[in-house]
């Protein structure tokens, strides 16, 4: 009975080592994207983005472009993301971008 327990323990240990080594191989094979998009991750690992240029493009058709640029800039610095296009697509930047609100409880990020 004791030998069966030891054998089971060694089998489980071997299984864990094979799972860990296969995960490392998968991570090494992944190519690095040119612009990282991480949702709710560690923001220190993300690349710096051009908030000014991206917000200028995002707010180009807005009825109040100065207000839009100011809000977009704040959201970009905090969330490290600006959605593509001039409107919509907010969910692509994750909950940081979609859940940020003003003092009046309105959505902040354009």
Steps between C-alpha positions, in 0.01 A plus 500: 500500500784738584674422171180587313485840672865575416443394139191722476690796650790458256256478208324820606835675544615390154171621350546845662853532364389415146220758517737775619764421237241498220368842613848648479546373144171655391592840647842495332348429157252790507607800289494841665234734354599847387252662741401316814136509607457371852166511676518549875859383506819635647530832320874531568561225243318683222666709233468876510246633250459840334195626691503841330491363146251226575264736686523760222387235253232367739351848562534634143124483430379585852273805543724625785851386402685680783285339767529163326880528475534586868285205612661264250847602616415425862355161408795418277757576770314299764394203285783503241247453221291700252231313301528503120272722296326826584221345709399170659733203553551604865485139620825424315691693769354299787324592821750772589382702201130410509444537876673837557241765592484874565392655829149510355509120451512526119745301290824695473683337211389581145 
